[in-house]
């Protein structure tokens, strides 16, 4: 199990326990979303960032995720949650159509997409991935984390 999978499982277990939800992680790492709660009709995308939450004022979310949510799940009564787990806090945003006007877009042209610590997908030179920049002011803090001190006495 890679580190990202392990972190997703920890987040899902924490969230399920605190919120009385029943998220189940998708087994396919290339699925559009990370987890789903079919009982409460909620989709979940989780991003882990090795920085503190105040470093940037927004979080990147692949445009494909919102397109898929709106086309396939919105009319079925599903909600979409976007979680960002930073070093100092775990934040959660519940998608609202009215907020979309606040999202800026960004395109990134990676030559390699990192899948795990040692595994990359090599992309065509003309591959461009589009993102929404979701303002962090729309997120709520669901868990504060203490910083880790790496300095020994």
SERO-4910 file (N, C-alpha, C, O; in steps of 0.05 Angstrom, whole numbers):
BEGIN
 pado doro    nc1    nc2    nc3   cac1   cac2   cac3    cc1    cc2    cc3    oc1    oc2    oc3
  Unk    A     17    -23      0      0      0      0     18     25      0     36     27     17
  Unk    A     13     43    -19     29     67    -20     20     87      1     -1     85     13
  Unk    A     37    108      6     32    128     27      5    143     22     -9    148     41
  Unk    A      0    149     -3    -25    164     -9    -50    147     -2    -69    158      9
  Unk    A    -49    122     -9    -71    104     -3    -75    102     27    -97    103     37
  Unk    A    -53     99     42    -54     97     71    -66    123     83    -82    121    101
  Unk    A    -58    146     73    -68    171     83    -98    174     76   -114    184     93
  Unk    A   -106    166     53   -135    167     46   -151    150     65   -172    158     74
  Unk    A   -142    126     71   -156    108     89   -158    121    117   -179    120    130
  Unk    A   -136    133    127   -137    146    153   -157    169    153   -173    172    172
  Unk    A   -157    185    131   -177    207    130   -205    197    130   -222    206    145
  Unk    A   -210    177    113   -238    166    111   -247    154    138   -270    159    146
  Unk    A   -230    140    151   -237    129    178   -243    151    197   -262    149    212
  Unk    A   -226    171    198   -230    194    216   -257    208    209   -273    213    227
  Unk    A   -261    213    184   -286    227    175   -311    211    181   -331    222    191
  Unk    A   -310    185    175   -333    168    181   -340    168    210   -364    170    218
  Unk    A   -320    166    227   -324    165    256   -336    191    267   -354    191    283
  Unk    A   -325    214    257   -334    240    267   -361    249    256   -375    265    269
  Unk    A   -368    239    233   -392    250    219   -414    230    214   -433    236    200
  Unk    A   -411    206    224   -431    186    221   -437    180    191   -460    177    183
  Unk    A   -415    180    176   -418    174    147   -407    146    142   -396    133    160
  Unk    A   -411    136    118   -402    109    111   -387    110     84   -393     95     65
  Unk    A   -366    127     83   -350    129     59   -335    103     55   -324     91     73
  Unk    A   -334     95     30   -318     72     21   -299     82     -1   -308     95    -19
  Unk    A   -274     75      2   -254     83    -17   -256     67    -43   -260     43    -42
  Unk    A   -254     81    -65   -253     67    -91   -227     52    -92   -206     62    -84
  Unk    A   -227     27   -102   -203     11   -104   -185     19   -127   -161     17   -126
  Unk    A   -198     29   -149   -183     37   -173   -171     65   -168   -186     84   -165
  Unk    A   -144     67   -168   -132     93   -163   -137    113   -185   -131    137   -181
  Unk    A   -147    105   -208   -153    123   -230   -182    131   -231   -191    143   -251
  Unk    A   -198    124   -210   -226    132   -209   -227    163   -207   -209    175   -196
  Unk    A   -249    174   -216   -252    203   -215   -251    214   -186   -240    235   -181
  Unk    A   -264    199   -168   -266    207   -140   -251    187   -122   -246    165   -130
  Unk    A   -245    196    -98   -230    178    -80   -249    160    -64   -241    137    -58
  Unk    A   -273    170    -57   -291    154    -40   -320    162    -45   -325    183    -56
  Unk    A   -338    144    -37   -366    149    -40   -381    138    -16   -374    117     -5
  Unk    A   -402    153     -8   -421    143     12   -448    142     -2   -461    162     -7
  Unk    A   -455    117    -10   -480    114    -25   -505    117     -8   -526    124    -18
  Unk    A   -502    112     18   -525    115     36   -534    145     38   -557    151     36
  Unk    A   -514    162     42   -520    191     45   -516    207     19   -519    231     18
  Unk    A   -508    192     -2   -504    204    -28   -484    227    -28   -491    250    -33
  Unk    A   -459    220    -21   -437    239    -21   -413    228    -35   -405    205    -30
  Unk    A   -401    244    -52   -375    237    -65   -353    253    -50   -358    275    -40
  Unk    A   -329    241    -50   -307    254    -35   -282    253    -51   -274    232    -62
  Unk    A   -269    276    -53   -242    278    -65   -223    288    -43   -230    307    -29
  Unk    A   -200    274    -39   -182    281    -18   -155    288    -30   -144    273    -47
  Unk    A   -143    310    -22   -117    318    -30    -99    322     -5   -108    334     14
  Unk    A    -75    312     -6    -56    315     15    -34    334      5    -23    331    -17
  Unk    A    -27    353     22     -7    372     15     13    374     38      6    376     61
  Unk    A     39    373     32     60    374     52     68    403     57     92    409     58
  Unk    A     48    420     62     52    448     69     31    456     89     13    440     94
  Unk    A     33    479    101     12    489    118    -10    502    102     -5    511     79
  Unk    A    -34    503    113    -57    512     97    -56    541     89    -70    548     70
  Unk    A    -41    558    102    -40    586     96    -20    594     74    -18    617     67
  Unk    A     -5    575     64     16    580     44      3    591     18     13    609      5
  Unk    A    -19    579     10    -34    588    -15    -62    595     -7    -72    587     14
  Unk    A    -75    611    -23   -102    619    -16   -124    602    -30   -148    607    -28
  Unk    A   -114    582    -45   -134    564    -58   -122    536    -61    -98    531    -57
  Unk    A   -139    517    -67   -131    489    -71   -139    481    -99   -161    488   -109
  Unk    A   -122    465   -113   -127    457   -140   -145    432   -140   -141    413   -126
  Unk    A   -166    433   -157   -185    411   -161   -188    407   -191   -195    426   -205
  Unk    A   -183    383   -200   -186    378   -229   -214    384   -239   -234    376   -227
  Unk    A   -215    400   -260   -241    407   -271   -258    383   -278   -282    383   -277
  Unk    A   -244    361   -287   -258    337   -294   -275    326   -271   -296    313   -276
  Unk    A   -268    331   -246   -283    321   -223   -310    335   -221   -330    322   -216
  Unk    A   -310    362   -224   -336    376   -223   -353    370   -247   -378    369   -244
  Unk    A   -341    368   -270   -357    361   -294   -371    334   -290   -395    332   -295
  Unk    A   -356    315   -281   -367    288   -277   -389    289   -255   -410    276   -258
  Unk    A   -384    303   -233   -404    305   -212   -430    318   -222   -451    308   -217
  Unk    A   -427    340   -237   -451    354   -246   -466    337   -267   -491    337   -268
  Unk    A   -452    323   -285   -465    308   -306   -478    282   -296   -500    275   -304
  Unk    A   -464    268   -277   -473    242   -269   -487    240   -242   -505    224   -238
  Unk    A   -480    258   -223   -489    254   -196   -507    276   -185   -524    270   -168
  Unk    A   -504    300   -194   -519    323   -182   -549    318   -184   -563    322   -164
  Unk    A   -559    310   -207   -588    306   -210   -598    282   -195   -622    278   -193
  Unk    A   -580    265   -186   -588    241   -170   -588    248   -140   -593    231   -123
  Unk    A   -583    274   -133   -584    282   -105   -558    279    -90   -558    282    -65
  Unk    A   -536    274   -103   -510    271    -90   -498    298    -82   -504    319    -95
  Unk    A   -482    298    -61   -466    321    -54   -437    314    -61   -430    291    -65
  Unk    A   -420    335    -63   -392    331    -69   -375    346    -48   -378    370    -45
  Unk    A   -358    331    -34   -340    342    -14   -312    341    -25   -303    322    -38
  Unk    A   -297    363    -20   -269    365    -27   -253    370     -2   -256    390     11
  Unk    A   -236    350      5   -220    352     30   -191    358     22   -180    346      4
  Unk    A   -179    376     37   -150    382     34   -137    378     61   -144    391     81
  Unk    A   -118    360     62   -104    354     87    -76    366     86    -59    356     71
  Unk    A    -73    387    101    -47    401    102    -32    392    127    -43    377    144
  Unk    A     -7    400    130      8    393    154     -5    403    180     -4    389    200
  Unk    A    -17    426    179    -28    438    204    -58    436    207    -68    442    228
  Unk    A    -72    428    186   -101    427    188   -113    410    166   -102    408    144
  Unk    A   -136    398    172   -152    384    151   -176    401    146   -191    409    164
  Unk    A   -180    408    120   -202    426    113   -221    412     94   -214    393     80
  Unk    A   -247    421     95   -268    408     79   -285    429     66   -293    449     79
  Unk    A   -291    424     41   -309    442     26   -332    425     15   -327    405      2
  Unk    A   -356    434     19   -380    422      6   -387    438    -18   -394    462    -15
  Unk    A   -385    426    -41   -390    441    -66   -418    453    -67   -438    440    -60
  Unk    A   -419    478    -76   -443    493    -79   -442    507   -107   -422    520   -113
  Unk    A   -462    503   -123   -462    514   -150   -458    545   -149   -445    555   -168
  Unk    A   -468    558   -129   -465    587   -127   -436    596   -123   -429    618   -131
  Unk    A   -419    578   -112   -391    585   -108   -374    584   -133   -353    595   -134
  Unk    A   -384    570   -153   -367    565   -177   -358    591   -190   -337    591   -203
  Unk    A   -372    612   -187   -364    637   -198   -338    648   -186   -324    664   -198
  Unk    A   -332    638   -162   -308    646   -147   -283    631   -156   -261    638   -149
  Unk    A   -287    609   -170   -265    591   -178   -250    603   -202   -262    608   -223
  Unk    A   -224    607   -198   -207    614   -221   -198    588   -234   -200    566   -221
  Unk    A   -189    589   -259   -179    565   -272   -149    567   -276   -138    588   -278
  Unk    A   -137    543   -278   -108    542   -282   -103    517   -299   -115    496   -295
  Unk    A    -85    520   -318    -77    497   -334    -48    490   -329    -31    508   -328
  Unk    A    -42    465   -326    -15    456   -320     -7    436   -341    -23    418   -348
  Unk    A     17    439   -352     27    421   -372     50    404   -361     73    411   -364
  Unk    A     43    382   -347     64    366   -336     76    347   -357     63    337   -374
  Unk    A    103    344   -355    115    324   -372    113    296   -359    114    276   -372
  Unk    A    110    296   -333    106    271   -318     85    277   -296     85    297   -283
  Unk    A     67    258   -293     48    260   -271     57    240   -250     60    216   -256
  Unk    A     61    249   -226     70    232   -204     46    215   -194     26    227   -186
  Unk    A     49    189   -193     28    171   -183     34    162   -155     17    164   -137
  Unk    A     58    153   -151     67    146   -124     95    158   -121    105    172   -138
  Unk    A    108    152    -98    134    164    -93    154    157   -115    172    173   -121
  Unk    A    151    133   -127    171    124   -147    159    119   -174    173    109   -192
  Unk    A    134    124   -178    120    116   -203    109    141   -217     95    157   -205
  Unk    A    115    143   -242    106    166   -258     92    156   -283     98    135   -293
  Unk    A     73    173   -293     62    168   -319     75    189   -337     74    213   -331
  Unk    A     86    181   -359     98    200   -378     76    210   -396     62    193   -409
  Unk    A     73    235   -399     52    247   -415     63    258   -441     87    264   -444
  Unk    A     45    260   -460     52    273   -485     59    302   -479     49    314   -460
  Unk    A     77    313   -495     85    341   -491     62    361   -493     63    382   -481
  Unk    A     41    354   -508     19    373   -511     -4    368   -491    -25    380   -493
  Unk    A      1    350   -472    -20    344   -451    -22    367   -432     -2    377   -421
  Unk    A    -46    377   -428    -52    399   -409    -75    390   -391    -96    381   -401
  Unk    A    -71    393   -365    -92    386   -346   -103    412   -335    -88    430   -327
  Unk    A   -130    415   -335   -143    439   -326   -153    435   -297   -163    414   -290
  Unk    A   -151    456   -282   -158    456   -253   -176    480   -247   -174    501   -260
  Unk    A   -192    477   -226   -204    499   -212   -187    506   -188   -177    488   -175
  Unk    A   -184    531   -183   -171    540   -158   -194    547   -139   -207    568   -141
  Unk    A   -199    529   -120   -221    532   -101   -210    549    -77   -192    540    -63
  Unk    A   -222    572    -72   -212    589    -50   -214    575    -23   -235    564    -16
  Unk    A   -192    576     -7   -192    563     19   -212    576     38   -220    563     58
  Unk    A   -219    601     33   -239    614     51   -266    599     50   -283    604     68
  Unk    A   -271    583     30   -296    568     28   -295    542     45   -316    529     49
  Unk    A   -272    534     54   -269    509     69   -273    514     98   -270    536    108
  Unk    A   -281    492    112   -282    494    141   -261    475    152   -255    454    141
  Unk    A   -250    482    175   -230    465    188   -244    443    203   -262    447    219
  Unk    A   -236    418    197   -248    395    210   -229    382    230   -237    365    246
  Unk    A   -203    389    227   -184    378    246   -159    395    246   -147    400    224
  Unk    A   -150    404    269   -125    418    271   -104    399    279   -108    380    294
  Unk    A    -80    403    268    -58    385    272    -34    401    283    -29    423    275
  Unk    A    -20    389    302      3    401    313     27    397    295     30    375    284
  Unk    A     43    417    291     67    414    274     86    394    286     88    391    311
  Unk    A    101    380    269    120    361    278    147    375    281    156    389    263
  Unk    A    160    372    303    186    384    308    208    363    300    209    341    311
  Unk    A    225    370    281    246    352    272    273    359    285    293    345    279
  Unk    A    274    379    302    299    386    315    302    371    341    284    372    358
  Unk    A    324    358    344    329    344    369    345    361    388    360    379    379
  Unk    A    341    357    414    355    372    435    384    363    436    400    374    452
***
